[in-house]
Amino acid sequence: MYDLGLIPDYYETARKAKQFLNHNFQHYLNLCGMHRNQLSSPQLSPAPGSTYQNGVEKSVIAEAQDDIDIAEPARRAVSAIYRAMENCTDTMLKPYRRILLGTFIEGKTIPQLSLEIHLSEKSISTKKNDALCEFADRLEFWKRVYKCPEISNLIVRKN
């Protein structure tokens, strides 16, 4: 079989995706004023909960400009990340979506996921790396859909 350079380094890709979801994802959430529990709620609203206290026109304009410059790109990034997780395979043998959402959105531990998905903790740990690699692949598509060039490529190619 001829390698076209498309085969990722499994462990490094999983490591990079995990680091991204633990750190960068939280940064994007912070920038757009969202919390993880808003993503799993039935009505996903990307609008931050802000209030205008003084009603002074300059303040409103400055806040609106900040929203355009900072919050909107962060909302798009959060949407791309969440959609990539939500779009992952979810079957009995490959419960990747449930593992990713459970871990990175709901904050569940491997023992909790094991009970919920009815697989051993060792199996969940192994499948978590598979899920992270699939997430990295799918994120490449969703970051183009949501126009998020600032999200780095998580796929590490074999040398």
N, C-alpha and C positions, 0 to 999 in steps of 0.2 A: 504494500500500500504506500502510495506517495503522500508525504506530509506537505500540505500547502502552507504550513505555518499557521494553521487555524486551530490546532490542538492546544488548548490551554494547559498550563501547569496547574494541576488540580489543587494541590495543597496551598500554593502561593495565591491562587485566585480566591480560594475560600478564605484565606487569612486576610487578604486585602478587602474583600467584600464585608467580612465581619467587622473589621476596623472602620470601614466606611459607615456601616449601619450604626455602630456604637458611638461614633464621634461626629462625622460630617452630617448625618441625618438629623441629629439633635441640633446642630448649629443652624441648619435650614429651618427647622421647626421654630427655634428661638427667633430668627430673623423675621418670620412672618406672623409671629404671635400665636402660634398654634401649639397644641399639646397632642401627644400620641392618642389619648382617649377620644379626641375629636375625629381621628381618622377611622376608628372602628365603630363610631356611632352611625345609626341608620341615615342621618342627614349630614353628610360631609359638607361642611361649609368652609371654603377657603378664606373667608373674610375674618380678619382679626377683630377681637372685641375691644374696640377703642372708643373713647368718648371725647368730645370737645368740651373743655371746661369753660373757657373764657368766651368763645365765640368771636374772638378777634380774627379779622380776615387774614392777617399775615401768618398767624399760627395755623389756621386752617390750610392755607396754601402750602406752608412749609411741611405740614404733616402729610398732605396729599402728595407732594413731591417725594418725600421719603417713602411713601407707600409705592409710588411708581418706580423709584430707583432701587429700593431694597426689598420691600415686602413682596412685590409681584414676582420678581425672579425667584425668590425663595419659595413662594407658593407653587410656582410651576415645578421647581425641583422636588418639593415634597410630593406633589401629585405624580410626577414621573416615578419616584422611588416607590410610593405606595402602589401604583398601578403595576409596576414590575413585580412586586411581591405578590399582589393579588392575582396576577396572570400566570404564576408558576403552577406547575402540575400538582394536582391534588387527587390522587388515587390511593387505593389501599397499599400498594407497593411503593408509591412515591408521594407521600403526604407533604410535599415541599411547601405548598402554600400555607398549610396549617402550622408547620414548624416555623416558618419565617414570621408570619403574623403573630403567632403565639409568643415567640421569643422577642421580637423587636418592636411589636406594637403593644401587646398585652403584658409583656414582662414575665412570662411564665418560665419556670425552670425546666430542665430536662426531666426530672422525676414527674413534674406536673404534666408535661407533654406526653410522657410515657403512659401515664394512666388514661389520659384523654384519647390518645390515638391507638391505644392497645398494642404497643410495641415495647420491646425491652429498652432500657436506658441506653445500652450499647448501640442498639439499632438506631435509636433517635440521634445519638451523637454522630454516627456515620452518615445518616441521611441528612443531617444538618449541613455537613460539608457539601453534599450533593446539591442541596437546596441553595446554598450560597453561590455555588458555581452556576446553577441555572439562573439565579437572580442576576448575577453579573452579566450573563448573556442577554437576558430579557431587558435589562436596564439600557443596553445599547439602543434597542428599538425605542423604548418609551422616552428616553431623553431627547430623541429626535422629534417624536410626536409633540412633546411639550416644549420644544425649542430651548433646551438647557445645555448649551455647549460647555458651561462651567463645571458640569459633573464630569469628573475624570473617568477614563476607561478603567474598569476594575479587573479586566481579563489580563492575566500575566501569561505571556507566551513562553513555551519551552524554548530553551536555547539549543 
